[in-house]
């Protein structure tokens, strides 16, 4: 069980980090939020890949995860900037 949690955290960090790197501009969100967005993006993308039968193509699944992370980071960053204004 601990291995699954650590692997999910590392996956969330990598996917969330890539999402932040690919999104233009500055995102004023913390690293914990980045990991959470990455975890959610990974879980959603994995579910979508299984539903559509794309889970056998790892590259496509990772691309979907990062794409959802970019969208998620953008949404979280825009909500945070609106709430601070």
N, CA, C and O atoms as a Maestro MAE file, in Angstrom:
{
 s_m_m2io_version
 :::
 2.0.0
}

f_m_ct {
 s_m_title
 :::
 protein
 m_atom[340] {
  # First column is atom index #
  i_m_mmod_type
  r_m_x_coord
  r_m_y_coord
  r_m_z_coord
  i_m_residue_number
  s_m_chain_name
  s_m_pdb_residue_name
  s_m_pdb_atom_name
  i_m_atomic_number
  :::
  1 25 0.815 -1.192 0.000 1 A "UNK " " N  " 7
  2 3 0.000 0.000 0.000 1 A "UNK " " CA " 6
  3 2 0.861 1.259 0.000 1 A "UNK " " C  " 6
  4 15 0.556 2.224 -0.701 1 A "UNK " " O  " 8
  5 25 1.926 1.249 0.777 2 A "UNK " " N  " 7
  6 3 2.823 2.399 0.827 2 A "UNK " " CA " 6
  7 2 3.477 2.640 -0.527 2 A "UNK " " C  " 6
  8 15 3.678 3.786 -0.930 2 A "UNK " " O  " 8
  9 25 3.804 1.567 -1.222 3 A "UNK " " N  " 7
  10 3 4.407 1.697 -2.554 3 A "UNK " " CA " 6
  11 2 3.458 2.390 -3.518 3 A "UNK " " C  " 6
  12 15 3.886 3.214 -4.325 3 A "UNK " " O  " 8
  13 25 2.180 2.065 -3.442 4 A "UNK " " N  " 7
  14 3 1.191 2.690 -4.324 4 A "UNK " " CA " 6
  15 2 1.089 4.180 -4.027 4 A "UNK " " C  " 6
  16 15 1.008 4.989 -4.951 4 A "UNK " " O  " 8
  17 25 1.091 4.550 -2.759 5 A "UNK " " N  " 7
  18 3 0.988 5.963 -2.383 5 A "UNK " " CA " 6
  19 2 2.210 6.741 -2.836 5 A "UNK " " C  " 6
  20 15 2.079 7.843 -3.369 5 A "UNK " " O  " 8
  21 25 3.392 6.185 -2.631 6 A "UNK " " N  " 7
  22 3 4.626 6.862 -3.044 6 A "UNK " " CA " 6
  23 2 4.686 6.981 -4.565 6 A "UNK " " C  " 6
  24 15 5.060 8.029 -5.091 6 A "UNK " " O  " 8
  25 25 4.323 5.924 -5.264 7 A "UNK " " N  " 7
  26 3 4.318 5.963 -6.729 7 A "UNK " " CA " 6
  27 2 3.324 6.990 -7.245 7 A "UNK " " C  " 6
  28 15 3.623 7.718 -8.192 7 A "UNK " " O  " 8
  29 25 2.151 7.059 -6.640 8 A "UNK " " N  " 7
  30 3 1.139 8.042 -7.052 8 A "UNK " " CA " 6
  31 2 1.633 9.461 -6.795 8 A "UNK " " C  " 6
  32 15 1.404 10.351 -7.614 8 A "UNK " " O  " 8
  33 25 2.307 9.683 -5.668 9 A "UNK " " N  " 7
  34 3 2.826 11.017 -5.362 9 A "UNK " " CA " 6
  35 2 3.902 11.429 -6.361 9 A "UNK " " C  " 6
  36 15 3.926 12.576 -6.807 9 A "UNK " " O  " 8
  37 25 4.782 10.510 -6.712 10 A "UNK " " N  " 7
  38 3 5.831 10.814 -7.688 10 A "UNK " " CA " 6
  39 2 5.216 11.066 -9.056 10 A "UNK " " C  " 6
  40 15 5.622 11.991 -9.760 10 A "UNK " " O  " 8
  41 25 4.252 10.261 -9.431 11 A "UNK " " N  " 7
  42 3 3.556 10.450 -10.701 11 A "UNK " " CA " 6
  43 2 2.848 11.801 -10.731 11 A "UNK " " C  " 6
  44 15 2.912 12.513 -11.733 11 A "UNK " " O  " 8
  45 25 2.179 12.155 -9.646 12 A "UNK " " N  " 7
  46 3 1.510 13.445 -9.557 12 A "UNK " " CA " 6
  47 2 2.470 14.607 -9.655 12 A "UNK " " C  " 6
  48 15 2.177 15.619 -10.293 12 A "UNK " " O  " 8
  49 25 3.623 14.457 -9.018 13 A "UNK " " N  " 7
  50 3 4.648 15.499 -9.075 13 A "UNK " " CA " 6
  51 2 5.164 15.683 -10.495 13 A "UNK " " C  " 6
  52 15 5.293 16.810 -10.974 13 A "UNK " " O  " 8
  53 25 5.458 14.579 -11.163 14 A "UNK " " N  " 7
  54 3 5.992 14.647 -12.528 14 A "UNK " " CA " 6
  55 2 4.946 15.197 -13.494 14 A "UNK " " C  " 6
  56 15 5.236 16.111 -14.267 14 A "UNK " " O  " 8
  57 25 3.748 14.653 -13.455 15 A "UNK " " N  " 7
  58 3 2.698 15.088 -14.376 15 A "UNK " " CA " 6
  59 2 2.303 16.536 -14.084 15 A "UNK " " C  " 6
  60 15 2.152 17.331 -15.012 15 A "UNK " " O  " 8
  61 25 2.136 16.884 -12.824 16 A "UNK " " N  " 7
  62 3 1.808 18.262 -12.461 16 A "UNK " " CA " 6
  63 2 2.913 19.233 -12.832 16 A "UNK " " C  " 6
  64 15 2.647 20.334 -13.314 16 A "UNK " " O  " 8
  65 25 4.156 18.822 -12.606 17 A "UNK " " N  " 7
  66 3 5.295 19.665 -12.974 17 A "UNK " " CA " 6
  67 2 5.372 19.902 -14.469 17 A "UNK " " C  " 6
  68 15 5.626 21.019 -14.918 17 A "UNK " " O  " 8
  69 25 5.151 18.846 -15.237 18 A "UNK " " N  " 7
  70 3 5.134 19.008 -16.700 18 A "UNK " " CA " 6
  71 2 3.986 19.908 -17.133 18 A "UNK " " C  " 6
  72 15 4.130 20.712 -18.054 18 A "UNK " " O  " 8
  73 25 2.856 19.769 -16.470 19 A "UNK " " N  " 7
  74 3 1.721 20.631 -16.774 19 A "UNK " " CA " 6
  75 2 2.039 22.095 -16.521 19 A "UNK " " C  " 6
  76 15 1.666 22.965 -17.308 19 A "UNK " " O  " 8
  77 25 2.733 22.365 -15.415 20 A "UNK " " N  " 7
  78 3 3.127 23.743 -15.106 20 A "UNK " " CA " 6
  79 2 4.155 24.261 -16.096 20 A "UNK " " C  " 6
  80 15 4.096 25.418 -16.511 20 A "UNK " " O  " 8
  81 25 5.090 23.411 -16.473 21 A "UNK " " N  " 7
  82 3 6.135 23.834 -17.414 21 A "UNK " " CA " 6
  83 2 5.570 24.160 -18.789 21 A "UNK " " C  " 6
  84 15 6.032 25.090 -19.449 21 A "UNK " " O  " 8
  85 25 4.579 23.402 -19.217 22 A "UNK " " N  " 7
  86 3 4.028 23.597 -20.554 22 A "UNK " " CA " 6
  87 2 3.013 24.731 -20.628 22 A "UNK " " C  " 6
  88 15 2.709 25.218 -21.717 22 A "UNK " " O  " 8
  89 25 2.489 25.154 -19.492 23 A "UNK " " N  " 7
  90 3 1.520 26.245 -19.476 23 A "UNK " " CA " 6
  91 2 2.268 27.572 -19.490 23 A "UNK " " C  " 6
  92 15 3.070 27.831 -18.593 23 A "UNK " " O  " 8
  93 25 2.022 28.421 -20.492 24 A "UNK " " N  " 7
  94 3 2.755 29.686 -20.557 24 A "UNK " " CA " 6
  95 2 2.361 30.624 -19.412 24 A "UNK " " C  " 6
  96 15 1.237 30.577 -18.910 24 A "UNK " " O  " 8
  97 25 3.285 31.454 -19.023 25 A "UNK " " N  " 7
  98 3 3.032 32.430 -17.970 25 A "UNK " " CA " 6
  99 2 3.364 31.890 -16.591 25 A "UNK " " C  " 6
  100 15 3.821 30.758 -16.431 25 A "UNK " " O  " 8
  101 25 3.120 32.732 -15.607 26 A "UNK " " N  " 7
  102 3 3.425 32.371 -14.224 26 A "UNK " " CA " 6
  103 2 2.166 31.857 -13.544 26 A "UNK " " C  " 6
  104 15 1.097 32.459 -13.649 26 A "UNK " " O  " 8
  105 25 2.307 30.734 -12.845 27 A "UNK " " N  " 7
  106 3 1.203 30.181 -12.073 27 A "UNK " " CA " 6
  107 2 1.551 30.348 -10.600 27 A "UNK " " C  " 6
  108 15 2.557 29.823 -10.122 27 A "UNK " " O  " 8
  109 25 0.721 31.071 -9.903 28 A "UNK " " N  " 7
  110 3 0.975 31.346 -8.491 28 A "UNK " " CA " 6
  111 2 0.297 30.298 -7.615 28 A "UNK " " C  " 6
  112 15 -0.581 30.612 -6.811 28 A "UNK " " O  " 8
  113 25 0.725 29.036 -7.790 29 A "UNK " " N  " 7
  114 3 0.214 27.948 -6.960 29 A "UNK " " CA " 6
  115 2 1.409 27.210 -6.361 29 A "UNK " " C  " 6
  116 15 2.502 27.218 -6.928 29 A "UNK " " O  " 8
  117 25 1.195 26.589 -5.237 30 A "UNK " " N  " 7
  118 3 2.272 25.902 -4.540 30 A "UNK " " CA " 6
  119 2 2.546 24.509 -5.094 30 A "UNK " " C  " 6
  120 15 1.840 24.014 -5.973 30 A "UNK " " O  " 8
  121 25 3.584 23.902 -4.558 31 A "UNK " " N  " 7
  122 3 3.984 22.584 -5.047 31 A "UNK " " CA " 6
  123 2 2.996 21.502 -4.608 31 A "UNK " " C  " 6
  124 15 2.817 20.511 -5.316 31 A "UNK " " O  " 8
  125 25 2.359 21.679 -3.458 32 A "UNK " " N  " 7
  126 3 1.369 20.688 -3.015 32 A "UNK " " CA " 6
  127 2 0.171 20.702 -3.967 32 A "UNK " " C  " 6
  128 15 -0.343 19.650 -4.346 32 A "UNK " " O  " 8
  129 25 -0.265 21.902 -4.345 33 A "UNK " " N  " 7
  130 3 -1.367 22.028 -5.297 33 A "UNK " " CA " 6
  131 2 -0.978 21.421 -6.637 33 A "UNK " " C  " 6
  132 15 -1.796 20.772 -7.288 33 A "UNK " " O  " 8
  133 25 0.263 21.628 -7.048 34 A "UNK " " N  " 7
  134 3 0.751 21.061 -8.297 34 A "UNK " " CA " 6
  135 2 0.674 19.532 -8.265 34 A "UNK " " C  " 6
  136 15 0.255 18.907 -9.240 34 A "UNK " " O  " 8
  137 25 1.077 18.935 -7.146 35 A "UNK " " N  " 7
  138 3 1.026 17.479 -7.004 35 A "UNK " " CA " 6
  139 2 -0.419 16.993 -7.031 35 A "UNK " " C  " 6
  140 15 -0.727 15.991 -7.676 35 A "UNK " " O  " 8
  141 25 -1.296 17.693 -6.339 36 A "UNK " " N  " 7
  142 3 -2.709 17.284 -6.302 36 A "UNK " " CA " 6
  143 2 -3.317 17.362 -7.695 36 A "UNK " " C  " 6
  144 15 -4.032 16.453 -8.114 36 A "UNK " " O  " 8
  145 25 -3.033 18.448 -8.414 37 A "UNK " " N  " 7
  146 3 -3.539 18.582 -9.787 37 A "UNK " " CA " 6
  147 2 -2.975 17.458 -10.655 37 A "UNK " " C  " 6
  148 15 -3.698 16.889 -11.473 37 A "UNK " " O  " 8
  149 25 -1.703 17.134 -10.487 38 A "UNK " " N  " 7
  150 3 -1.086 16.046 -11.242 38 A "UNK " " CA " 6
  151 2 -1.710 14.703 -10.923 38 A "UNK " " C  " 6
  152 15 -1.922 13.890 -11.823 38 A "UNK " " O  " 8
  153 25 -2.008 14.456 -9.650 39 A "UNK " " N  " 7
  154 3 -2.657 13.200 -9.255 39 A "UNK " " CA " 6
  155 2 -4.044 13.088 -9.865 39 A "UNK " " C  " 6
  156 15 -4.414 12.040 -10.393 39 A "UNK " " O  " 8
  157 25 -4.805 14.165 -9.793 40 A "UNK " " N  " 7
  158 3 -6.158 14.149 -10.360 40 A "UNK " " CA " 6
  159 2 -6.089 13.955 -11.874 40 A "UNK " " C  " 6
  160 15 -6.858 13.177 -12.439 40 A "UNK " " O  " 8
  161 25 -5.171 14.660 -12.525 41 A "UNK " " N  " 7
  162 3 -5.023 14.531 -13.980 41 A "UNK " " CA " 6
  163 2 -4.626 13.108 -14.357 41 A "UNK " " C  " 6
  164 15 -5.145 12.552 -15.325 41 A "UNK " " O  " 8
  165 25 -3.715 12.524 -13.602 42 A "UNK " " N  " 7
  166 3 -3.296 11.144 -13.875 42 A "UNK " " CA " 6
  167 2 -4.455 10.168 -13.726 42 A "UNK " " C  " 6
  168 15 -4.652 9.290 -14.565 42 A "UNK " " O  " 8
  169 25 -5.217 10.331 -12.651 43 A "UNK " " N  " 7
  170 3 -6.348 9.421 -12.406 43 A "UNK " " CA " 6
  171 2 -7.411 9.569 -13.493 43 A "UNK " " C  " 6
  172 15 -7.907 8.572 -14.018 43 A "UNK " " O  " 8
  173 25 -7.759 10.811 -13.831 44 A "UNK " " N  " 7
  174 3 -8.759 11.029 -14.879 44 A "UNK " " CA " 6
  175 2 -8.291 10.490 -16.222 44 A "UNK " " C  " 6
  176 15 -9.046 9.818 -16.925 44 A "UNK " " O  " 8
  177 25 -7.048 10.785 -16.576 45 A "UNK " " N  " 7
  178 3 -6.526 10.336 -17.870 45 A "UNK " " CA " 6
  179 2 -6.451 8.817 -17.942 45 A "UNK " " C  " 6
  180 15 -6.740 8.231 -18.986 45 A "UNK " " O  " 8
  181 25 -6.068 8.179 -16.847 46 A "UNK " " N  " 7
  182 3 -6.013 6.721 -16.829 46 A "UNK " " CA " 6
  183 2 -7.410 6.136 -17.002 46 A "UNK " " C  " 6
  184 15 -7.594 5.169 -17.741 46 A "UNK " " O  " 8
  185 25 -8.389 6.718 -16.325 47 A "UNK " " N  " 7
  186 3 -9.770 6.261 -16.474 47 A "UNK " " CA " 6
  187 2 -10.269 6.442 -17.893 47 A "UNK " " C  " 6
  188 15 -10.901 5.542 -18.446 47 A "UNK " " O  " 8
  189 25 -9.995 7.589 -18.490 48 A "UNK " " N  " 7
  190 3 -10.413 7.853 -19.865 48 A "UNK " " CA " 6
  191 2 -9.729 6.871 -20.817 48 A "UNK " " C  " 6
  192 15 -10.357 6.350 -21.738 48 A "UNK " " O  " 8
  193 25 -8.448 6.625 -20.589 49 A "UNK " " N  " 7
  194 3 -7.709 5.697 -21.449 49 A "UNK " " CA " 6
  195 2 -8.309 4.290 -21.377 49 A "UNK " " C  " 6
  196 15 -8.426 3.612 -22.397 49 A "UNK " " O  " 8
  197 25 -8.688 3.853 -20.178 50 A "UNK " " N  " 7
  198 3 -9.306 2.529 -20.040 50 A "UNK " " CA " 6
  199 2 -10.668 2.475 -20.717 50 A "UNK " " C  " 6
  200 15 -11.000 1.483 -21.365 50 A "UNK " " O  " 8
  201 25 -11.453 3.527 -20.571 51 A "UNK " " N  " 7
  202 3 -12.790 3.541 -21.174 51 A "UNK " " CA " 6
  203 2 -12.710 3.438 -22.699 51 A "UNK " " C  " 6
  204 15 -13.497 2.727 -23.322 51 A "UNK " " O  " 8
  205 25 -11.760 4.148 -23.286 52 A "UNK " " N  " 7
  206 3 -11.637 4.167 -24.744 52 A "UNK " " CA " 6
  207 2 -10.658 3.123 -25.280 52 A "UNK " " C  " 6
  208 15 -10.397 3.084 -26.483 52 A "UNK " " O  " 8
  209 25 -10.115 2.277 -24.404 53 A "UNK " " N  " 7
  210 3 -9.223 1.213 -24.837 53 A "UNK " " CA " 6
  211 2 -7.842 1.685 -25.244 53 A "UNK " " C  " 6
  212 15 -7.157 1.014 -26.016 53 A "UNK " " O  " 8
  213 25 -7.427 2.832 -24.735 54 A "UNK " " N  " 7
  214 3 -6.119 3.394 -25.097 54 A "UNK " " CA " 6
  215 2 -5.043 3.090 -24.061 54 A "UNK " " C  " 6
  216 15 -3.908 3.546 -24.204 54 A "UNK " " O  " 8
  217 25 -5.373 2.338 -23.033 55 A "UNK " " N  " 7
  218 3 -4.433 2.089 -21.941 55 A "UNK " " CA " 6
  219 2 -3.226 1.249 -22.357 55 A "UNK " " C  " 6
  220 15 -2.237 1.203 -21.626 55 A "UNK " " O  " 8
  221 25 -3.284 0.596 -23.490 56 A "UNK " " N  " 7
  222 3 -2.142 -0.204 -23.937 56 A "UNK " " CA " 6
  223 2 -1.064 0.658 -24.572 56 A "UNK " " C  " 6
  224 15 0.074 0.213 -24.722 56 A "UNK " " O  " 8
  225 25 -1.401 1.878 -24.945 57 A "UNK " " N  " 7
  226 3 -0.435 2.795 -25.543 57 A "UNK " " CA " 6
  227 2 0.037 3.771 -24.465 57 A "UNK " " C  " 6
  228 15 -0.641 4.758 -24.180 57 A "UNK " " O  " 8
  229 25 1.197 3.495 -23.867 58 A "UNK " " N  " 7
  230 3 1.695 4.289 -22.743 58 A "UNK " " CA " 6
  231 2 1.966 5.734 -23.133 58 A "UNK " " C  " 6
  232 15 1.682 6.647 -22.358 58 A "UNK " " O  " 8
  233 25 2.504 5.951 -24.311 59 A "UNK " " N  " 7
  234 3 2.823 7.313 -24.742 59 A "UNK " " CA " 6
  235 2 1.562 8.158 -24.867 59 A "UNK " " C  " 6
  236 15 1.547 9.325 -24.475 59 A "UNK " " O  " 8
  237 25 0.518 7.572 -25.408 60 A "UNK " " N  " 7
  238 3 -0.747 8.282 -25.543 60 A "UNK " " CA " 6
  239 2 -1.359 8.567 -24.173 60 A "UNK " " C  " 6
  240 15 -1.919 9.642 -23.958 60 A "UNK " " O  " 8
  241 25 -1.259 7.629 -23.259 61 A "UNK " " N  " 7
  242 3 -1.786 7.826 -21.905 61 A "UNK " " CA " 6
  243 2 -1.038 8.943 -21.176 61 A "UNK " " C  " 6
  244 15 -1.655 9.763 -20.496 61 A "UNK " " O  " 8
  245 25 0.272 8.976 -21.314 62 A "UNK " " N  " 7
  246 3 1.069 10.033 -20.679 62 A "UNK " " CA " 6
  247 2 0.748 11.387 -21.294 62 A "UNK " " C  " 6
  248 15 0.650 12.382 -20.576 62 A "UNK " " O  " 8
  249 25 0.584 11.437 -22.605 63 A "UNK " " N  " 7
  250 3 0.226 12.699 -23.269 63 A "UNK " " CA " 6
  251 2 -1.124 13.194 -22.766 63 A "UNK " " C  " 6
  252 15 -1.305 14.394 -22.558 63 A "UNK " " O  " 8
  253 25 -2.065 12.288 -22.570 64 A "UNK " " N  " 7
  254 3 -3.375 12.666 -22.057 64 A "UNK " " CA " 6
  255 2 -3.262 13.160 -20.611 64 A "UNK " " C  " 6
  256 15 -3.923 14.126 -20.230 64 A "UNK " " O  " 8
  257 25 -2.434 12.503 -19.816 65 A "UNK " " N  " 7
  258 3 -2.229 12.933 -18.432 65 A "UNK " " CA " 6
  259 2 -1.659 14.349 -18.369 65 A "UNK " " C  " 6
  260 15 -2.141 15.184 -17.604 65 A "UNK " " O  " 8
  261 25 -0.639 14.611 -19.170 66 A "UNK " " N  " 7
  262 3 -0.006 15.928 -19.161 66 A "UNK " " CA " 6
  263 2 -0.971 16.992 -19.699 66 A "UNK " " C  " 6
  264 15 -1.015 18.108 -19.182 66 A "UNK " " O  " 8
  265 25 -1.739 16.649 -20.729 67 A "UNK " " N  " 7
  266 3 -2.717 17.594 -21.264 67 A "UNK " " CA " 6
  267 2 -3.747 17.974 -20.205 67 A "UNK " " C  " 6
  268 15 -4.079 19.149 -20.047 67 A "UNK " " O  " 8
  269 25 -4.247 16.984 -19.485 68 A "UNK " " N  " 7
  270 3 -5.202 17.280 -18.419 68 A "UNK " " CA " 6
  271 2 -4.544 18.059 -17.283 68 A "UNK " " C  " 6
  272 15 -5.200 18.881 -16.644 68 A "UNK " " O  " 8
  273 25 -3.263 17.817 -17.020 69 A "UNK " " N  " 7
  274 3 -2.554 18.571 -15.989 69 A "UNK " " CA " 6
  275 2 -2.405 20.036 -16.393 69 A "UNK " " C  " 6
  276 15 -2.547 20.924 -15.553 69 A "UNK " " O  " 8
  277 25 -2.118 20.298 -17.673 70 A "UNK " " N  " 7
  278 3 -2.020 21.683 -18.152 70 A "UNK " " CA " 6
  279 2 -3.360 22.392 -17.942 70 A "UNK " " C  " 6
  280 15 -3.404 23.524 -17.460 70 A "UNK " " O  " 8
  281 25 -4.442 21.718 -18.305 71 A "UNK " " N  " 7
  282 3 -5.773 22.298 -18.132 71 A "UNK " " CA " 6
  283 2 -6.061 22.523 -16.648 71 A "UNK " " C  " 6
  284 15 -6.569 23.576 -16.262 71 A "UNK " " O  " 8
  285 25 -5.739 21.539 -15.828 72 A "UNK " " N  " 7
  286 3 -5.994 21.647 -14.390 72 A "UNK " " CA " 6
  287 2 -5.188 22.752 -13.731 72 A "UNK " " C  " 6
  288 15 -5.722 23.512 -12.923 72 A "UNK " " O  " 8
  289 25 -3.905 22.849 -14.067 73 A "UNK " " N  " 7
  290 3 -3.064 23.910 -13.501 73 A "UNK " " CA " 6
  291 2 -3.596 25.273 -13.927 73 A "UNK " " C  " 6
  292 15 -3.637 26.204 -13.123 73 A "UNK " " O  " 8
  293 25 -4.001 25.392 -15.180 74 A "UNK " " N  " 7
  294 3 -4.561 26.653 -15.663 74 A "UNK " " CA " 6
  295 2 -5.825 27.038 -14.917 74 A "UNK " " C  " 6
  296 15 -6.007 28.198 -14.549 74 A "UNK " " O  " 8
  297 25 -6.704 26.059 -14.692 75 A "UNK " " N  " 7
  298 3 -7.950 26.339 -13.969 75 A "UNK " " CA " 6
  299 2 -7.682 26.732 -12.519 75 A "UNK " " C  " 6
  300 15 -8.263 27.695 -12.019 75 A "UNK " " O  " 8
  301 25 -6.812 25.996 -11.847 76 A "UNK " " N  " 7
  302 3 -6.517 26.288 -10.441 76 A "UNK " " CA " 6
  303 2 -5.830 27.646 -10.316 76 A "UNK " " C  " 6
  304 15 -6.169 28.428 -9.428 76 A "UNK " " O  " 8
  305 25 -4.875 27.934 -11.190 77 A "UNK " " N  " 7
  306 3 -4.160 29.205 -11.132 77 A "UNK " " CA " 6
  307 2 -5.100 30.375 -11.414 77 A "UNK " " C  " 6
  308 15 -4.991 31.420 -10.773 77 A "UNK " " O  " 8
  309 25 -6.014 30.214 -12.357 78 A "UNK " " N  " 7
  310 3 -6.932 31.312 -12.661 78 A "UNK " " CA " 6
  311 2 -7.926 31.532 -11.520 78 A "UNK " " C  " 6
  312 15 -8.278 32.673 -11.222 78 A "UNK " " O  " 8
  313 25 -8.373 30.469 -10.888 79 A "UNK " " N  " 7
  314 3 -9.274 30.615 -9.735 79 A "UNK " " CA " 6
  315 2 -8.572 31.296 -8.577 79 A "UNK " " C  " 6
  316 15 -9.160 32.133 -7.892 79 A "UNK " " O  " 8
  317 25 -7.310 30.939 -8.356 80 A "UNK " " N  " 7
  318 3 -6.571 31.542 -7.250 80 A "UNK " " CA " 6
  319 2 -6.334 33.015 -7.499 80 A "UNK " " C  " 6
  320 15 -6.453 33.824 -6.579 80 A "UNK " " O  " 8
  321 25 -5.999 33.382 -8.738 81 A "UNK " " N  " 7
  322 3 -5.745 34.792 -9.040 81 A "UNK " " CA " 6
  323 2 -7.025 35.615 -8.934 81 A "UNK " " C  " 6
  324 15 -6.974 36.778 -8.534 81 A "UNK " " O  " 8
  325 25 -8.179 35.030 -9.286 82 A "UNK " " N  " 7
  326 3 -9.458 35.745 -9.147 82 A "UNK " " CA " 6
  327 2 -9.832 35.939 -7.694 82 A "UNK " " C  " 6
  328 15 -10.388 36.975 -7.329 82 A "UNK " " O  " 8
  329 25 -9.533 34.946 -6.852 83 A "UNK " " N  " 7
  330 3 -9.903 35.057 -5.447 83 A "UNK " " CA " 6
  331 2 -9.007 36.041 -4.706 83 A "UNK " " C  " 6
  332 15 -9.417 36.588 -3.683 83 A "UNK " " O  " 8
  333 25 -7.800 36.277 -5.194 84 A "UNK " " N  " 7
  334 3 -6.894 37.233 -4.579 84 A "UNK " " CA " 6
  335 2 -7.184 38.662 -5.005 84 A "UNK " " C  " 6
  336 15 -6.777 39.604 -4.325 84 A "UNK " " O  " 8
  337 25 -7.871 38.836 -6.107 85 A "UNK " " N  " 7
  338 3 -8.127 40.181 -6.635 85 A "UNK " " CA " 6
  339 2 -9.240 40.873 -5.899 85 A "UNK " " C  " 6
  340 15 -9.579 42.012 -6.221 85 A "UNK " " O  " 8
  :::
 }
 m_bond[339] {
  # First column is bond index #
  i_m_from
  i_m_to
  i_m_order
  :::
  1 1 2 1
  2 2 3 1
  3 3 4 2
  4 3 5 1
  5 5 6 1
  6 6 7 1
  7 7 8 2
  8 7 9 1
  9 9 10 1
  10 10 11 1
  11 11 12 2
  12 11 13 1
  13 13 14 1
  14 14 15 1
  15 15 16 2
  16 15 17 1
  17 17 18 1
  18 18 19 1
  19 19 20 2
  20 19 21 1
  21 21 22 1
  22 22 23 1
  23 23 24 2
  24 23 25 1
  25 25 26 1
  26 26 27 1
  27 27 28 2
  28 27 29 1
  29 29 30 1
  30 30 31 1
  31 31 32 2
  32 31 33 1
  33 33 34 1
  34 34 35 1
  35 35 36 2
  36 35 37 1
  37 37 38 1
  38 38 39 1
  39 39 40 2
  40 39 41 1
  41 41 42 1
  42 42 43 1
  43 43 44 2
  44 43 45 1
  45 45 46 1
  46 46 47 1
  47 47 48 2
  48 47 49 1
  49 49 50 1
  50 50 51 1
  51 51 52 2
  52 51 53 1
  53 53 54 1
  54 54 55 1
  55 55 56 2
  56 55 57 1
  57 57 58 1
  58 58 59 1
  59 59 60 2
  60 59 61 1
  61 61 62 1
  62 62 63 1
  63 63 64 2
  64 63 65 1
  65 65 66 1
  66 66 67 1
  67 67 68 2
  68 67 69 1
  69 69 70 1
  70 70 71 1
  71 71 72 2
  72 71 73 1
  73 73 74 1
  74 74 75 1
  75 75 76 2
  76 75 77 1
  77 77 78 1
  78 78 79 1
  79 79 80 2
  80 79 81 1
  81 81 82 1
  82 82 83 1
  83 83 84 2
  84 83 85 1
  85 85 86 1
  86 86 87 1
  87 87 88 2
  88 87 89 1
  89 89 90 1
  90 90 91 1
  91 91 92 2
  92 91 93 1
  93 93 94 1
  94 94 95 1
  95 95 96 2
  96 95 97 1
  97 97 98 1
  98 98 99 1
  99 99 100 2
  100 99 101 1
  101 101 102 1
  102 102 103 1
  103 103 104 2
  104 103 105 1
  105 105 106 1
  106 106 107 1
  107 107 108 2
  108 107 109 1
  109 109 110 1
  110 110 111 1
  111 111 112 2
  112 111 113 1
  113 113 114 1
  114 114 115 1
  115 115 116 2
  116 115 117 1
  117 117 118 1
  118 118 119 1
  119 119 120 2
  120 119 121 1
  121 121 122 1
  122 122 123 1
  123 123 124 2
  124 123 125 1
  125 125 126 1
  126 126 127 1
  127 127 128 2
  128 127 129 1
  129 129 130 1
  130 130 131 1
  131 131 132 2
  132 131 133 1
  133 133 134 1
  134 134 135 1
  135 135 136 2
  136 135 137 1
  137 137 138 1
  138 138 139 1
  139 139 140 2
  140 139 141 1
  141 141 142 1
  142 142 143 1
  143 143 144 2
  144 143 145 1
  145 145 146 1
  146 146 147 1
  147 147 148 2
  148 147 149 1
  149 149 150 1
  150 150 151 1
  151 151 152 2
  152 151 153 1
  153 153 154 1
  154 154 155 1
  155 155 156 2
  156 155 157 1
  157 157 158 1
  158 158 159 1
  159 159 160 2
  160 159 161 1
  161 161 162 1
  162 162 163 1
  163 163 164 2
  164 163 165 1
  165 165 166 1
  166 166 167 1
  167 167 168 2
  168 167 169 1
  169 169 170 1
  170 170 171 1
  171 171 172 2
  172 171 173 1
  173 173 174 1
  174 174 175 1
  175 175 176 2
  176 175 177 1
  177 177 178 1
  178 178 179 1
  179 179 180 2
  180 179 181 1
  181 181 182 1
  182 182 183 1
  183 183 184 2
  184 183 185 1
  185 185 186 1
  186 186 187 1
  187 187 188 2
  188 187 189 1
  189 189 190 1
  190 190 191 1
  191 191 192 2
  192 191 193 1
  193 193 194 1
  194 194 195 1
  195 195 196 2
  196 195 197 1
  197 197 198 1
  198 198 199 1
  199 199 200 2
  200 199 201 1
  201 201 202 1
  202 202 203 1
  203 203 204 2
  204 203 205 1
  205 205 206 1
  206 206 207 1
  207 207 208 2
  208 207 209 1
  209 209 210 1
  210 210 211 1
  211 211 212 2
  212 211 213 1
  213 213 214 1
  214 214 215 1
  215 215 216 2
  216 215 217 1
  217 217 218 1
  218 218 219 1
  219 219 220 2
  220 219 221 1
  221 221 222 1
  222 222 223 1
  223 223 224 2
  224 223 225 1
  225 225 226 1
  226 226 227 1
  227 227 228 2
  228 227 229 1
  229 229 230 1
  230 230 231 1
  231 231 232 2
  232 231 233 1
  233 233 234 1
  234 234 235 1
  235 235 236 2
  236 235 237 1
  237 237 238 1
  238 238 239 1
  239 239 240 2
  240 239 241 1
  241 241 242 1
  242 242 243 1
  243 243 244 2
  244 243 245 1
  245 245 246 1
  246 246 247 1
  247 247 248 2
  248 247 249 1
  249 249 250 1
  250 250 251 1
  251 251 252 2
  252 251 253 1
  253 253 254 1
  254 254 255 1
  255 255 256 2
  256 255 257 1
  257 257 258 1
  258 258 259 1
  259 259 260 2
  260 259 261 1
  261 261 262 1
  262 262 263 1
  263 263 264 2
  264 263 265 1
  265 265 266 1
  266 266 267 1
  267 267 268 2
  268 267 269 1
  269 269 270 1
  270 270 271 1
  271 271 272 2
  272 271 273 1
  273 273 274 1
  274 274 275 1
  275 275 276 2
  276 275 277 1
  277 277 278 1
  278 278 279 1
  279 279 280 2
  280 279 281 1
  281 281 282 1
  282 282 283 1
  283 283 284 2
  284 283 285 1
  285 285 286 1
  286 286 287 1
  287 287 288 2
  288 287 289 1
  289 289 290 1
  290 290 291 1
  291 291 292 2
  292 291 293 1
  293 293 294 1
  294 294 295 1
  295 295 296 2
  296 295 297 1
  297 297 298 1
  298 298 299 1
  299 299 300 2
  300 299 301 1
  301 301 302 1
  302 302 303 1
  303 303 304 2
  304 303 305 1
  305 305 306 1
  306 306 307 1
  307 307 308 2
  308 307 309 1
  309 309 310 1
  310 310 311 1
  311 311 312 2
  312 311 313 1
  313 313 314 1
  314 314 315 1
  315 315 316 2
  316 315 317 1
  317 317 318 1
  318 318 319 1
  319 319 320 2
  320 319 321 1
  321 321 322 1
  322 322 323 1
  323 323 324 2
  324 323 325 1
  325 325 326 1
  326 326 327 1
  327 327 328 2
  328 327 329 1
  329 329 330 1
  330 330 331 1
  331 331 332 2
  332 331 333 1
  333 333 334 1
  334 334 335 1
  335 335 336 2
  336 335 337 1
  337 337 338 1
  338 338 339 1
  339 339 340 2
  :::
 }
}
